[in-house]
C-alpha cells in the first residue's frame, strides 16, 4: 500500500527521494484526481475507438 501511495503522489510531482519521507496528503489527493482524470480519458478513448 505504501508503494501505491508513493506512485499516486508521484503523479502530482512528489519526487520520492531517499530523504523525502512519506508523501503528504496534498500530493496524494492531487495524484488521485489526476489518476481519475486519466482513467476517464482512457474510457473516453475506448468509447470512441472501440
N, CA, C and O of each residue as an XYZ file, in Angstrom:
200
protein
N       0.820     -1.186      0.000
C       0.000      0.000      0.000
C       0.874      1.264      0.000
O       0.538      2.265     -0.633
N       1.982      1.196      0.711
C       2.877      2.357      0.765
C       3.436      2.678     -0.618
O       3.553      3.847     -0.986
N       3.785      1.638     -1.387
C       4.337      1.856     -2.721
C       3.281      2.459     -3.643
O       3.593      3.350     -4.433
N       2.057      1.994     -3.557
C       0.974      2.528     -4.390
C       0.722      3.993     -4.050
O       0.520      4.812     -4.947
N       0.732      4.322     -2.777
C       0.544      5.709     -2.347
C       1.658      6.600     -2.905
O       1.406      7.728     -3.329
N       2.876      6.089     -2.899
C       4.003      6.851     -3.442
C       3.831      7.059     -4.940
O       4.070      8.159     -5.437
N       3.420      6.019     -5.672
C       3.199      6.151     -7.116
C       2.136      7.194     -7.419
O       2.292      8.004     -8.333
N       1.050      7.172     -6.647
C      -0.025      8.145     -6.859
C       0.482      9.562     -6.575
O       0.184     10.490     -7.327
N       1.237      9.726     -5.504
C       1.783     11.045     -5.170
C       2.766     11.511     -6.244
O       2.870     12.711     -6.497
N       3.477     10.600     -6.871
C       4.421     10.973     -7.918
C       3.701     11.517     -9.149
O       4.294     12.279     -9.913
N       2.452     11.149     -9.358
C       1.677     11.727    -10.453
C       1.546     13.233    -10.296
O       1.425     13.956    -11.285
N       1.571     13.701     -9.065
C       1.407     15.120     -8.781
C       2.743     15.824     -8.565
O       2.767     17.032     -8.329
N       3.842     15.099     -8.641
C       5.130     15.759     -8.544
C       5.973     15.379     -7.338
O       7.080     15.894     -7.178
N       5.482     14.500     -6.497
C       6.291     14.035     -5.367
C       7.504     13.305     -5.922
O       7.359     12.424     -6.770
N       8.698     13.658     -5.457
C       9.927     13.128     -6.042
C      10.361     11.784     -5.470
O      11.094     11.047     -6.130
N       9.935     11.454     -4.281
C      10.235     10.168     -3.635
C      11.747      9.926     -3.526
O      12.228      8.819     -3.765
N      12.473     10.967     -3.166
C      13.903     10.795     -2.954
C      14.136     10.105     -1.618
O      13.239     10.027     -0.779
N      15.318      9.621     -1.438
C      15.665      8.847     -0.247
C      15.320      9.568      1.057
O      14.807      8.944      1.986
N      15.590     10.851      1.138
C      15.372     11.598      2.375
C      14.036     12.323      2.459
O      13.807     13.062      3.417
N      13.147     12.136      1.485
C      11.892     12.885      1.447
C      10.841     12.400      2.441
O       9.942     13.161      2.797
N      10.931     11.180      2.886
C       9.903     10.646      3.777
C       8.655     10.275      2.993
O       8.694     10.123      1.772
N       7.568     10.133      3.699
C       6.308      9.753      3.064
C       5.647     10.968      2.415
O       5.834     12.098      2.866
N       4.870     10.729      1.348
C       4.179     11.847      0.708
C       3.080     12.397      1.600
O       2.476     11.675      2.394
N       2.838     13.682      1.451
C       1.780     14.316      2.224
C       0.415     14.117      1.581
O       0.306     13.665      0.441
N      -0.605     14.458      2.323
C      -1.972     14.258      1.867
C      -2.278     15.086      0.619
O      -3.076     14.666     -0.218
N      -1.655     16.253      0.487
C      -1.909     17.099     -0.680
C      -1.434     16.431     -1.960
O      -2.148     16.416     -2.962
N      -0.226     15.879     -1.924
C       0.281     15.191     -3.112
C      -0.579     13.970     -3.439
O      -0.868     13.705     -4.606
N      -0.981     13.240     -2.424
C      -1.800     12.045     -2.652
C      -3.163     12.449     -3.216
O      -3.638     11.832     -4.169
N      -3.789     13.461     -2.653
C      -5.108     13.903     -3.106
C      -5.071     14.373     -4.556
O      -5.914     13.981     -5.362
N      -4.101     15.207     -4.881
C      -3.994     15.702     -6.256
C      -3.607     14.578     -7.222
O      -4.050     14.556     -8.370
N      -2.783     13.654     -6.747
C      -2.437     12.495     -7.564
C      -3.645     11.627     -7.859
O      -3.788     11.121     -8.972
N      -4.516     11.450     -6.878
C      -5.752     10.674     -7.093
C      -6.664     11.365     -8.097
O      -7.293     10.704     -8.923
N      -6.739     12.687     -8.031
C      -7.547     13.428     -9.010
C      -6.983     13.257    -10.411
O      -7.732     13.073    -11.370
N      -5.656     13.319    -10.529
C      -5.023     13.141    -11.833
C      -5.231     11.719    -12.347
O      -5.468     11.522    -13.539
N      -5.145     10.728    -11.462
C      -5.380      9.335    -11.840
C      -6.818      9.144    -12.315
O      -7.058      8.431    -13.290
N      -7.768      9.768    -11.642
C      -9.173      9.683    -12.056
C      -9.376     10.324    -13.432
O     -10.123      9.797    -14.256
N      -8.722     11.448    -13.681
C      -8.797     12.089    -15.000
C      -8.219     11.186    -16.082
O      -8.769     11.095    -17.179
N      -7.110     10.520    -15.773
C      -6.502      9.622    -16.746
C      -7.416      8.435    -17.040
O      -7.537      8.016    -18.191
N      -8.059      7.894    -16.011
C      -8.978      6.773    -16.206
C     -10.184      7.202    -17.040
O     -10.640      6.452    -17.903
N     -10.700      8.406    -16.785
C     -11.819      8.924    -17.563
C     -11.417      9.118    -19.024
O     -12.195      8.809    -19.927
N     -10.223      9.622    -19.257
C      -9.734      9.799    -20.615
C      -9.580      8.476    -21.346
O      -9.906      8.371    -22.528
N      -9.083      7.468    -20.643
C      -8.951      6.136    -21.248
C     -10.319      5.576    -21.608
O     -10.480      4.959    -22.662
N     -11.298      5.784    -20.746
C     -12.653      5.310    -21.013
C     -13.242      6.029    -22.223
O     -13.912      5.407    -23.047
N     -13.001      7.318    -22.334
C     -13.497      8.080    -23.482
C     -12.877      7.571    -24.771
O     -13.577      7.409    -25.771
N     -11.584      7.317    -24.764
C     -10.914      6.782    -25.948
C     -11.484      5.414    -26.331
O     -11.677      5.123    -27.512
N     -11.747      4.590    -25.335
C     -12.318      3.269    -25.587
C     -13.695      3.406    -26.223
O     -14.027      2.667    -27.150
N     -14.494      4.341    -25.732
C     -15.831      4.545    -26.274
C     -15.788      5.074    -27.710
O     -16.647      4.727    -28.521
N     -14.807      5.901    -28.026
C     -14.715      6.493    -29.365
C     -14.137      5.496    -30.363
O     -14.674      5.336    -31.459
N     -13.046      4.823    -29.994
C     -12.316      3.990    -30.938
C     -12.546      2.494    -30.771
O     -12.010      1.689    -31.534
N     -13.336      2.128    -29.782
C     -13.649      0.705    -29.615
C     -12.677      0.006    -28.839
O     -12.814     -1.198    -28.618
